[in-house]
Amino acid sequence: MDLTEKRVNSNYIFHGKIMTVRVDDALLPNGEPCIREVCEHPGGVGVLPIDENRMVTLVRQYRYAVGEHLWEIPAGKREKGEEPRITARRELREEVGADAERWTDLGKLIASPGCYAERLYLYKAEGLTFTRQQLDEDEFLEVRFFPFEEVVEKCLSGQLQDAKTVAAVLKAKVLREKSGL
């Protein structure tokens, strides 16, 4: 059964710093016309930094779109053509002031595929060395360290709501349990 919808025409209605919004005329699998709204995004990364004492580095920042302060793993937008691992290393350095010896690919996710075309690449970073943050001019955040198991509990209880953070933490927990460490 073919479930594919086919784009007929696109009308770009907004070009911003982070995303572009378009409205598409499309055809449903049965040939009927429909309208689809799509937010194009270059993609991003999320980094789960864990130090030798199993402490996780999280950043807290105000997220204007939801009107809340959220604890999250360090993350950021990919530059055009930039490899996800390069973005991850840059964001860890900028937001936390850290670099890592070991990187583990935790896969990628699509947080809201109904309208948002962003793919997020997730990594675990270990063997951390800390220097100083290199925040962007419009970036204001707090950095704090939490025990890994406490972060897992915060994910399970709903205290951490950011999708990339929950996914990265729970993936890391499952992979750790599977490896027997």
C-alpha positions in Angstrom: 0.0 0.0 0.0 1.5 3.4 -1.0 0.9 6.0 1.7 3.1 8.6 0.0 1.7 12.2 -0.3 3.0 14.1 -3.4 4.0 17.8 -3.3 2.4 19.7 -6.2 3.4 23.3 -5.4 5.2 25.2 -2.6 4.7 28.7 -1.4 7.5 30.0 0.9 5.9 32.4 3.4 8.7 33.0 5.8 12.5 33.0 5.8 14.0 33.4 9.2 17.4 32.9 11.0 16.5 29.4 12.2 13.8 28.1 9.9 11.9 28.6 6.7 8.1 28.1 6.5 6.3 26.9 3.4 2.7 25.9 2.6 2.4 23.1 0.1 -0.4 22.0 -2.2 -0.1 18.2 -2.1 -2.0 15.1 -3.1 -3.0 12.4 -0.7 -2.4 8.8 -1.6 -6.0 8.6 -2.9 -5.4 11.6 -5.2 -7.4 14.1 -3.2 -5.8 17.5 -2.8 -4.6 18.7 0.6 -2.5 21.5 2.2 0.6 20.8 4.2 2.5 23.4 6.4 6.2 22.6 6.8 8.9 24.3 8.9 12.2 23.6 7.2 15.3 23.5 9.5 18.9 22.7 8.8 19.0 20.1 11.6 20.6 20.1 15.0 22.5 18.1 17.5 22.2 17.2 21.2 25.2 16.1 23.4 24.9 14.1 26.6 28.2 15.0 28.4 29.0 12.5 31.2 32.2 12.9 33.3 34.3 10.2 35.0 32.1 10.4 38.1 28.9 9.7 36.1 27.8 13.3 36.4 25.8 14.7 33.5 26.2 18.3 32.4 22.8 20.0 31.7 22.1 23.6 30.7 19.1 25.6 31.8 17.7 28.3 29.5 14.6 30.2 28.9 12.7 28.8 25.9 10.6 31.6 24.5 8.4 29.4 22.3 7.0 27.5 25.4 7.5 30.3 27.9 9.5 28.2 30.3 13.0 27.6 31.7 14.1 24.1 30.7 17.0 21.9 31.7 18.5 20.3 28.5 21.5 18.6 27.2 23.8 21.1 25.3 22.5 21.4 21.8 22.5 23.6 18.7 21.7 24.1 15.1 23.9 22.7 12.3 25.5 25.1 9.9 24.8 24.5 6.2 26.9 21.5 5.1 28.4 20.9 8.6 28.8 17.3 9.7 26.7 16.6 12.8 29.7 15.5 14.9 31.5 18.8 14.2 28.4 20.7 15.3 28.2 18.5 18.5 31.9 19.3 19.4 31.3 23.0 18.7 28.1 23.2 20.8 29.7 21.4 23.7 32.6 23.8 23.6 30.4 26.9 23.3 27.7 26.1 25.8 29.7 24.1 28.4 33.3 25.0 27.7 34.2 21.3 27.3 35.7 18.9 24.9 35.5 15.1 24.9 37.9 12.3 24.1 35.2 9.7 23.3 32.0 10.2 21.3 29.2 7.7 21.0 26.5 8.0 18.4 23.1 7.8 20.0 21.2 8.0 16.7 18.9 10.6 15.3 15.4 11.6 15.9 12.6 13.7 14.4 10.8 15.5 17.3 7.7 16.6 15.5 7.4 15.1 12.0 3.8 16.4 11.4 5.1 19.8 10.4 8.7 20.2 11.5 11.5 18.9 9.2 14.4 19.0 11.7 16.5 15.9 12.2 18.4 15.9 15.5 21.6 13.9 15.9 22.4 12.7 19.4 25.8 11.9 20.9 27.2 10.9 24.3 30.5 12.7 25.1 32.9 11.2 27.6 36.5 11.9 28.7 35.6 15.5 29.3 38.1 18.4 29.7 36.7 21.8 30.8 37.9 25.2 29.8 35.5 28.2 29.5 32.2 28.8 27.7 32.1 30.5 24.4 28.4 31.6 24.3 26.8 33.4 21.4 25.8 37.0 22.0 22.1 36.0 22.3 22.7 33.0 24.5 22.1 33.1 28.2 22.2 29.8 30.1 23.1 28.2 33.4 25.3 25.0 33.6 24.9 22.4 36.3 26.1 18.9 36.9 23.7 16.1 38.0 24.2 12.4 38.8 23.3 10.3 35.8 20.7 8.2 37.7 19.0 11.4 38.9 18.8 12.7 35.4 17.2 9.3 34.3 14.6 9.7 37.1 13.9 13.3 36.1 13.2 12.0 32.5 10.9 9.3 33.8 9.0 11.6 36.2 8.5 14.3 33.6 10.6 16.9 35.3 12.7 17.0 32.1 10.4 17.6 29.2 12.8 18.4 26.3 12.5 15.6 23.8 16.2 15.4 22.7 17.3 15.3 26.4 14.9 12.5 27.3 15.8 10.5 24.2 19.5 10.9 24.7 19.4 10.0 28.4 17.2 7.0 28.1 19.1 5.7 25.1 22.4 6.0 27.0 20.8 4.2 30.0 19.6 1.3 27.8 23.0 1.0 26.0 24.8 1.0 29.3 22.6 -1.8 30.7 23.0 -3.8 27.5 26.8 -3.5 27.7 26.7 -4.6 31.4 28.6 -1.5 32.6 
